[in-house]
């Protein structure tokens, strides 16, 4: 597990704007071992309020779920793929981040379409709060002219070799006639990371809004064309246009994509026998949901990335008590 001292050094080295060709300001590093384990949470929607919302109950649920995952799976990293917040107040942001940070598990964060809607006057508010937490694995280089608030990566290394590269990508909020895309400047940034890295390692991409290809993947799975598991309980809600993000991710050797956004979907599909397209499972009952469909996924990474399959992604239900 990454030491807190190393986290602090890396965060400090990545906190300022850089106009150089290197992508090092966006880079973090963690030691890899066989069966490296990621606890994946998505669509918490902390801050959502409706008649009868009981945040004492929600806190017990979230704490209990993370504790169960920690006890049973000993995760090396926790990944949050967006919409952690919705209509959250400043105290609620601090409250959720305190909960996440309290388990002493390094955690990575990217944004969904709802996270910053309460903070349009100062879009860096959540970033600033994340920076105060000791276990964060997060970088956002301010004023770098990149679209979005999270465009960083984590190299999982063993004996100085990058075994996996985790890309944390902001898929943004709304654009065109619907949900936004991973913008072209962000895609160029990803290509630059891959081109300039010493190890052109297999990648895993974490973002919020599913790629357009998620719909074709699930249809193919239903028709017996692709290997898959899990189910979709609603239509895929992709970006307003297909701007070629899938092809860019394939070209930079991304082996699997992990997103949230569609609260009733939890499928994992090996699309075209070239990339896993995976949905998380909604963590809470805040906002719309399927009753009883709450929980998390565990991603286990084998030493040999060629053996990575949908079997390395396991869903775990965690019901309210």
Residue pairs with C-beta under 8 A, 6 or more apart in sequence:
1 30
1 31
1 76
1 106
2 29
2 30
2 31
2 106
2 137
4 134
4 135
6 29
7 28
7 106
7 134
7 135
7 136
7 137
8 134
10 27
10 28
10 29
11 28
11 131
11 136
11 138
11 139
13 24
13 25
14 24
14 25
14 26
14 27
14 28
14 139
14 141
14 152
15 131
15 139
15 141
16 25
16 141
17 25
17 141
17 142
17 143
17 144
18 24
18 25
18 141
18 144
21 196
22 196
23 153
23 189
23 192
23 193
23 196
23 197
25 139
25 141
26 139
26 141
26 151
26 152
26 153
26 189
26 193
27 139
27 152
27 153
27 154
27 155
28 137
28 139
28 152
28 153
28 154
28 155
29 154
29 155
29 156
29 157
30 76
30 77
30 106
30 137
30 154
30 155
30 156
30 157
31 156
31 157
31 158
32 156
32 157
32 158
32 163
32 164
32 301
33 76
33 158
34 302
34 303
35 300
35 301
35 302
36 76
36 77
36 156
36 164
36 300
36 301
37 73
37 74
37 75
37 76
37 77
37 298
37 299
37 300
37 301
38 75
38 76
38 77
38 78
38 79
38 298
38 299
38 300
38 301
39 66
39 69
39 70
39 73
39 75
39 77
39 78
39 79
39 105
39 296
39 298
40 78
40 79
40 81
40 258
40 280
40 296
40 297
40 298
40 299
41 66
41 78
41 79
41 80
41 81
41 84
41 280
41 283
41 296
42 80
42 81
42 82
42 83
42 208
42 259
42 260
42 280
42 281
42 282
42 283
43 82
43 83
43 112
43 260
43 261
43 263
43 280
43 282
43 283
43 284
43 287
44 62
44 80
44 83
44 84
44 85
44 96
44 283
44 284
44 286
45 83
45 84
45 85
45 86
45 114
45 284
45 286
45 287
46 58
46 84
46 85
46 86
46 88
46 92
46 93
46 95
46 96
46 284
46 286
47 85
47 86
47 87
47 88
47 89
47 92
47 93
47 118
48 86
48 87
48 286
48 287
49 87
53 286
57 320
58 284
58 286
59 95
59 99
60 321
61 284
61 294
61 318
61 320
61 321
62 99
62 283
62 284
63 99
64 318
64 321
65 283
65 294
65 295
65 296
65 318
66 78
66 99
66 100
66 103
66 105
67 103
68 316
68 318
69 75
69 296
69 298
69 316
70 103
70 105
73 298
75 105
75 298
76 105
76 106
77 105
77 106
77 107
77 108
77 137
77 154
78 100
78 103
78 105
78 106
78 107
78 108
79 107
79 108
79 166
79 168
79 206
79 258
79 299
80 100
80 107
80 108
80 109
80 110
81 110
81 112
81 206
81 207
81 208
81 258
81 259
81 260
81 280
82 110
82 111
82 112
82 113
82 115
82 171
82 207
82 208
82 209
82 259
82 260
82 261
83 112
83 113
83 114
83 115
83 208
83 260
83 261
84 96
84 109
84 112
84 115
85 92
85 93
85 96
85 114
85 115
85 118
85 126
86 114
86 115
86 117
86 286
86 287
87 114
87 117
87 118
88 96
88 118
89 118
90 125
93 125
93 126
93 129
94 129
97 129
97 130
97 132
97 133
98 133
100 107
100 133
101 107
101 133
101 134
101 135
101 136
103 135
104 135
105 135
106 135
106 136
106 137
107 135
107 136
107 137
108 136
108 137
108 138
108 154
108 166
108 168
108 206
109 130
109 136
109 138
109 150
109 168
110 150
110 168
110 169
110 170
110 171
110 206
110 207
110 208
111 126
111 148
111 149
111 150
111 170
111 171
111 172
111 208
112 171
112 173
112 208
112 209
112 260
112 261
113 171
113 172
113 173
113 174
113 179
113 180
113 208
113 209
113 261
114 173
115 126
116 123
116 125
116 126
116 149
116 173
117 173
119 125
119 126
123 149
124 140
124 142
124 149
126 149
127 138
127 140
127 149
130 136
130 138
131 138
137 154
138 150
138 152
138 168
139 150
139 152
140 149
140 150
140 151
140 152
141 151
145 185
146 185
146 186
146 189
147 170
147 172
147 183
147 185
147 186
148 169
148 170
148 171
148 172
148 182
148 183
148 186
149 170
150 168
150 169
150 170
151 168
151 169
151 170
151 186
151 189
152 168
153 165
153 166
153 167
153 168
153 193
154 165
154 166
154 168
155 162
155 164
155 165
155 166
155 199
155 201
156 162
156 163
156 164
156 165
156 166
156 301
157 163
158 303
161 199
162 197
162 198
162 199
162 201
163 201
163 202
163 301
163 303
163 305
164 201
164 202
164 203
164 204
164 301
164 305
165 193
165 197
165 199
165 201
165 202
165 203
165 204
166 203
166 204
166 206
167 190
167 193
167 203
167 204
167 205
167 206
167 254
168 206
168 207
169 182
169 186
169 190
169 205
169 206
169 207
170 182
170 186
170 207
170 208
171 180
171 181
171 182
171 207
171 208
171 209
171 239
171 259
172 180
172 181
172 182
172 183
172 209
173 179
173 180
174 180
175 181
175 239
175 240
176 239
176 240
176 241
177 240
178 237
178 239
178 240
179 209
179 237
179 238
179 239
179 240
179 261
180 209
180 239
180 240
181 209
181 239
181 240
181 241
181 243
181 245
182 207
182 239
182 243
182 245
183 243
184 243
187 243
187 244
187 245
187 248
190 248
190 249
190 252
191 248
191 251
191 252
193 252
194 200
194 203
194 251
194 252
194 253
200 252
200 253
201 253
202 253
202 254
202 255
202 305
202 308
203 249
203 252
203 253
203 254
203 255
204 254
204 255
204 256
204 257
204 258
204 299
204 301
205 249
205 254
205 256
205 257
205 258
206 257
206 258
206 259
207 257
207 258
207 259
208 259
208 260
208 261
209 237
209 238
209 239
209 259
209 261
210 236
210 237
210 238
210 259
210 261
210 262
210 277
210 279
211 238
211 239
211 242
211 245
211 246
211 249
211 257
211 259
211 277
212 238
212 239
212 242
212 246
213 242
213 246
213 271
213 277
214 236
214 238
214 259
214 269
214 277
214 279
215 235
215 236
215 238
216 271
217 226
217 228
217 269
217 271
217 277
218 228
218 232
218 236
218 265
218 267
218 269
220 226
220 269
220 271
221 227
221 228
221 267
221 269
226 269
226 270
226 271
226 272
226 273
227 269
227 270
227 273
227 309
227 310
228 267
228 268
228 269
228 270
228 310
229 267
229 268
229 310
229 313
230 265
230 266
230 267
230 268
230 279
230 315
231 265
231 266
231 267
232 262
232 264
232 265
232 266
232 267
232 279
233 264
233 265
233 290
233 293
234 262
234 263
234 264
234 265
235 262
236 262
236 265
237 261
237 262
246 275
249 257
249 275
250 274
250 275
254 275
255 275
255 276
255 305
255 308
256 275
256 276
256 277
256 278
256 308
256 313
257 275
257 276
257 277
257 278
258 278
258 280
258 299
259 278
259 279
259 280
260 279
260 280
260 282
262 279
263 282
263 287
263 288
263 289
263 290
264 282
264 289
264 290
264 293
265 279
266 279
266 280
266 281
266 293
266 297
266 315
267 278
267 279
268 276
268 277
268 278
268 279
268 310
268 313
269 276
269 277
269 278
269 310
270 276
270 309
270 310
271 277
276 308
276 309
276 310
276 313
278 297
278 310
278 313
280 296
280 297
281 293
281 294
281 295
281 296
281 297
281 315
281 317
282 289
282 290
282 293
282 294
282 295
283 294
283 295
283 296
284 294
285 291
285 294
285 320
292 317
292 319
293 317
294 317
294 318
294 319
294 320
295 315
295 316
295 317
295 318
296 315
296 316
296 318
297 313
297 314
297 315
297 316
298 313
298 314
298 316
299 312
299 313
300 312
300 314
301 308
301 312
302 308
302 312
